[in-house]
Amino acid sequence: MLPNTSTPDTFGKTVLSAHRFVYGIGRRAPFFSLNNIDIKDNIYVYWNGKEYVYEVADKLEVVNDENWILESGSGYTLTLFTCTPLFNPIHRLVIISKLMSIR
């Protein structure tokens, strides 16, 4: 989780960022396939012994200096972002999702 963002068990926006490609580990990079996620897909986050299930509400590309994705939000939300496109990262791929359930 990025500093100054919430955790899944706290009201607000949880933000995760990771690489799509890292030399030496290639396709095993955490967000290598993030572009394959679609609206209405589920994202599962495991935090402090609980499973948080989010539903993707939006998927977009923004320029690298779009800092609003780091700003605090309302509700229990999860934002994922990474560089895009793969091998020529001139933008950010942003996935915005909302909490659906906690197990």
C-alpha positions in Angstrom: 0.0 0.0 0.0 1.2 3.4 -0.8 2.0 5.8 2.1 -0.8 8.1 3.1 -3.5 5.8 1.7 -5.9 3.7 3.7 -5.7 -0.1 4.4 -8.6 -2.4 3.4 -10.0 -2.4 7.0 -10.0 1.5 7.1 -12.5 3.8 5.5 -11.0 5.5 2.5 -8.9 4.7 -0.6 -6.4 1.9 -0.5 -3.8 2.3 -3.3 -1.5 -0.4 -4.6 1.1 0.2 -7.3 3.6 -2.4 -8.8 5.7 -3.0 -11.9 4.3 -4.7 -15.0 7.8 -5.9 -16.0 11.0 -6.4 -14.1 14.1 -7.7 -15.9 15.1 -11.0 -14.4 11.5 -12.0 -13.3 9.6 -11.0 -16.5 6.0 -12.2 -16.5 6.1 -12.9 -12.8 6.1 -9.1 -12.1 3.1 -8.3 -9.8 1.0 -6.3 -12.3 2.2 -7.9 -15.6 -1.3 -8.9 -16.6 -3.2 -6.0 -15.0 -4.4 -4.9 -18.4 -6.5 -8.1 -18.6 -8.8 -7.1 -15.8 -12.2 -5.8 -16.8 -15.0 -3.8 -15.3 -17.2 -6.0 -13.0 -14.2 -8.4 -12.4 -13.5 -9.2 -8.8 -10.2 -8.4 -7.0 -9.3 -10.3 -3.8 -7.1 -8.7 -1.1 -6.0 -10.6 1.9 -5.4 -8.4 4.9 -5.0 -9.2 8.6 -6.6 -12.6 8.2 -9.6 -11.5 6.2 -10.5 -11.6 2.5 -11.7 -8.3 1.0 -13.6 -8.7 -2.3 -13.7 -5.6 -4.6 -15.5 -5.2 -7.9 -13.8 -3.2 -10.7 -15.8 -0.1 -11.4 -13.5 1.7 -13.8 -10.4 1.1 -15.9 -8.6 3.9 -17.5 -5.2 5.2 -18.8 -3.9 8.6 -17.6 -0.7 10.5 -18.1 2.1 9.9 -15.6 1.6 13.1 -13.6 -2.1 12.5 -12.8 -1.8 12.6 -9.0 -5.5 12.4 -8.2 -5.2 8.7 -8.1 -3.3 9.0 -4.9 -5.7 11.4 -3.2 -7.9 10.2 -0.4 -11.3 9.0 -1.3 -14.7 8.3 0.2 -16.0 4.9 0.9 -14.0 1.7 1.0 -12.2 1.6 -2.4 -9.2 0.0 -4.0 -7.1 1.7 -6.7 -4.4 -0.3 -8.5 -2.0 1.4 -10.9 1.0 0.6 -13.0 2.9 1.9 -16.0 1.5 1.2 -19.5 1.9 0.1 -22.2 4.2 -2.8 -21.5 7.8 -2.1 -22.5 7.0 1.6 -23.4 5.6 3.0 -20.2 4.4 6.5 -21.1 1.1 6.3 -19.2 -0.5 4.8 -16.1 -3.1 2.1 -16.2 -5.5 2.7 -13.4 -8.1 0.2 -12.0 -10.7 1.6 -9.6 -12.8 -0.8 -7.5 -15.3 -0.8 -4.7 -15.5 -3.1 -1.7 -18.3 -5.6 -2.0 -17.7 -8.0 0.9 -15.4 -9.0 3.7 -15.0 -12.7 4.6 
